[in-house]
Amino acid sequence: MVSRSEARKHAIMLTQSIHQGQPVLTYGAPLADAHAAVILIHGRGATAHSMHDLASALPTEGIAYLIPQAAGNTWYPHSGFKPFEVNEPYFSSAMAIISELLAHINAAGIPTDKIVIGGFSQGASLTSEFTVRHAQRYGAILLFSSALMGPPESPREYAGSFAGTPVFIGGVTQDPWVRESQLRETAEVFTRLGGQVTLDIAAGAEHGIRPTEIEQAAALIRRV
């Protein structure tokens, strides 16, 4: 018979072994030579390489890009707007990946206020949920075409403060995967936590990243 403590240890190992060990694509300046860093989180069914086009359109001088790969090309199996427990243990493993990357960048001598975290679609949901749960001063936060995770009744009370962190939230009015109301709620939460939020919602239904969004993201990265 497996003891309760042994079962708990197994659960912890499972949580931390799903996405751990996957490759991390790098781009731009070597981390050892960089003065700032950008973490980019890809969307569902995509790859780290799918974020390369975005990274190549953003500033690279003195900036290291780290783009992690999800196991099976998805960070969690179900909609991010379902109850959190249905996406465990994948969700916790994905959150741990961001924590590990932040620690790795910090260890290279780059402080968190010089680190930008961004994501697209599922990656943006993961980014938004990680940062509100770890609110502090970041270089910037970039959320493309997604919103805070959890169902509509989810409590939105978090500790910490973004202390003026620039936050960009982009999307469209008729996105088939994320409602405009979710984008606006996300903006309200980040503002309440002390983020300097830019909310850019355009008319349309395309689930993607618009050129004007890339321009605004590039401007925020240059400021870092």
Secondary structure, 3 states (H helix, E strand, C coil): CCCHHHHHHHHHHHHCCCCCCCCEEEEECCHHHCCEEEEEECCCCCCHHHHHHHHHCCCCCCEEEEEECCHHHCCCCCCCCCCHHHHCCHHHHHHHHHHHHHHHHHHCCCCHHHEEEEEECHHHHHHHHHHHHCECCCCEEEEECCCCCCCCCCCCCCCECCCCCEEEEEEECCCCCCCHHHHHHHHHHHHHCCCEEEEEEECCCCCCCCHHHHHHHHHHHHHC
